[in-house]
Amino acid sequence: MDTAARTPDPGPPVGGAEGGLGSDRPVGSAPAAVREARHPVVGGRRVADVVATVVLLVALTLEAVVAGWAIVLLSLAFGSCDAPGNSCNAALGGAVVYAGPVLVGLVAVLAIAWAVFRVVRRRMAWPAPVVGITAIVVVFFACRLLADAAVTRGI
């Protein structure tokens, strides 16, 4: 039987730029190409991701503007505070009306920054605006519940 001779494994390199003795990298660290576990989005998927991200960021921005103004308009509920039997917590209502749009704007800016960061890093970016849109809806309904709790309607 004729079997091929096996060559022994040469093992890790001893010196030079490969990470051994005399290298700038710490011993045991892998090169940058090996450390990168995920491949960047390329080709048609990249174009589709950027288009979807831009469309969702436009929707996020429009939603943030509408939600901010809707929270400000929640202050109209405090017009009924003068009616007999009604009472209002002006401190809670004022805090909701002033802090709500600021929170909406903060969520929108963070979602936009996260999406831009992911696009620049060539990663899938469309989930960032989706999370931002969902967070703005949550902030709006939380503000609406707090504004309704600030107004007690009597008979």
C-alpha positions as CSV (number, residue, x, y, z in Angstrom):
1,M,0.0,0.0,0.0
2,D,1.2,3.3,-1.0
3,T,0.1,6.0,1.6
4,A,1.0,9.6,1.3
5,A,3.3,10.9,4.0
6,R,1.7,13.4,6.3
7,T,3.5,16.7,6.8
8,P,3.7,17.8,10.4
9,D,1.8,21.0,11.4
10,P,4.3,23.9,11.4
11,G,2.6,25.5,14.4
12,P,2.3,29.2,15.0
13,P,4.9,31.5,13.5
14,V,7.8,32.5,15.6
15,G,8.4,36.1,14.6
16,G,7.5,38.9,12.3
17,A,4.1,40.5,11.6
18,E,2.1,37.3,12.2
19,G,1.7,37.9,15.9
20,G,4.6,36.0,17.3
21,L,7.7,37.3,18.9
22,G,8.5,40.9,17.9
23,S,5.0,41.6,16.6
24,D,3.0,44.8,17.5
25,R,-0.1,42.7,18.3
26,P,-0.5,40.9,21.6
27,V,0.4,37.2,21.6
28,G,-2.7,35.1,20.9
29,S,-4.7,37.8,19.2
30,A,-6.0,37.0,15.7
31,P,-5.6,39.3,12.7
32,A,-8.4,41.7,11.9
33,A,-9.7,39.6,9.1
34,V,-10.2,36.7,11.5
35,R,-11.7,38.7,14.4
36,E,-14.5,40.0,12.2
37,A,-17.2,37.4,12.6
38,R,-19.9,39.1,10.5
39,H,-19.5,40.0,6.9
40,P,-20.7,43.5,5.9
41,V,-23.9,43.8,3.8
42,V,-22.9,44.1,0.2
43,G,-24.6,44.3,-3.3
44,G,-28.3,44.3,-3.6
45,R,-28.9,43.7,0.0
46,R,-26.9,46.8,0.9
47,V,-28.9,48.9,-1.5
48,A,-32.2,47.5,-0.2
49,D,-31.1,48.1,3.4
50,V,-30.1,51.7,2.7
51,V,-33.3,52.5,0.9
52,A,-35.4,50.9,3.6
53,T,-33.4,52.7,6.3
54,V,-33.9,56.1,4.6
55,V,-37.7,55.5,4.2
56,L,-38.0,54.4,7.8
57,L,-36.0,57.4,9.0
58,V,-38.3,59.8,7.1
59,A,-41.3,58.0,8.7
60,L,-39.6,58.2,12.1
61,T,-39.0,62.0,11.7
62,L,-42.6,62.6,10.6
63,E,-43.9,60.5,13.5
64,A,-41.7,62.4,16.0
65,V,-43.1,65.7,14.8
66,V,-46.7,64.6,15.0
67,A,-46.2,62.9,18.4
68,G,-44.5,65.9,19.8
69,W,-47.3,68.3,18.7
70,A,-49.9,65.8,19.9
71,I,-48.3,65.7,23.4
72,V,-48.4,69.5,23.4
73,L,-52.0,69.4,22.5
74,L,-52.7,67.2,25.5
75,S,-52.6,70.4,27.5
76,L,-56.1,71.2,26.1
77,A,-57.4,68.6,28.6
78,F,-56.6,71.1,31.4
79,G,-59.2,73.5,30.1
80,S,-61.8,71.5,32.0
81,C,-60.1,72.2,35.4
82,D,-62.3,75.2,36.0
83,A,-65.5,73.1,35.8
84,P,-67.2,72.3,39.1
85,G,-66.2,69.0,40.5
86,N,-63.0,68.7,38.4
87,S,-59.6,68.8,39.8
88,C,-56.2,68.8,38.1
89,N,-52.7,68.1,39.0
90,A,-51.0,71.0,37.3
91,A,-47.5,69.9,38.2
92,L,-47.9,66.5,36.6
93,G,-49.7,67.9,33.6
94,G,-47.1,70.6,33.0
95,A,-44.2,68.1,33.4
96,V,-45.9,65.8,30.8
97,V,-46.6,68.6,28.3
98,Y,-43.1,70.0,28.5
99,A,-41.0,66.8,29.0
100,G,-43.0,64.6,26.5
101,P,-41.8,66.4,23.3
102,V,-38.3,66.5,24.6
103,L,-38.3,62.7,25.2
104,V,-39.8,62.2,21.7
105,G,-37.0,64.3,20.2
106,L,-34.4,62.5,22.2
107,V,-35.6,59.1,21.0
108,A,-35.7,60.3,17.4
109,V,-32.2,61.7,17.6
110,L,-30.8,58.5,19.2
111,A,-32.5,56.3,16.6
112,I,-31.2,58.4,13.7
113,A,-27.7,58.4,15.1
114,W,-27.8,54.7,15.7
115,A,-29.0,54.1,12.1
116,V,-26.4,56.4,10.6
117,F,-23.7,54.7,12.7
118,R,-24.8,51.3,11.4
119,V,-25.0,52.5,7.8
120,V,-21.5,53.9,8.0
121,R,-20.2,50.6,9.5
122,R,-21.9,48.8,6.6
123,R,-24.2,46.8,8.9
124,M,-27.9,46.1,8.6
125,A,-29.5,49.4,9.7
126,W,-33.2,49.2,9.2
127,P,-34.0,47.8,12.7
128,A,-32.7,51.1,14.3
129,P,-35.6,53.3,12.9
130,V,-38.1,50.5,13.6
131,V,-37.0,50.5,17.3
132,G,-37.2,54.3,17.3
133,I,-40.7,54.3,15.8
134,T,-41.8,51.8,18.5
135,A,-40.2,53.8,21.3
136,I,-41.9,57.0,20.1
137,V,-45.3,55.3,20.2
138,V,-44.6,54.0,23.7
139,V,-43.5,57.5,24.9
140,F,-46.7,59.1,23.3
141,F,-49.0,56.6,25.0
142,A,-47.2,57.0,28.4
143,C,-47.6,60.8,28.1
144,R,-51.2,60.4,27.2
145,L,-51.9,58.1,30.2
146,L,-50.1,60.6,32.6
147,A,-52.0,63.6,31.2
148,D,-55.3,61.7,31.6
149,A,-54.2,60.8,35.2
150,A,-53.5,64.5,35.9
151,V,-57.2,65.4,35.3
152,T,-59.9,64.1,37.6
153,R,-63.4,64.6,36.2
154,G,-66.2,65.0,38.8
155,I,-69.9,65.2,38.4
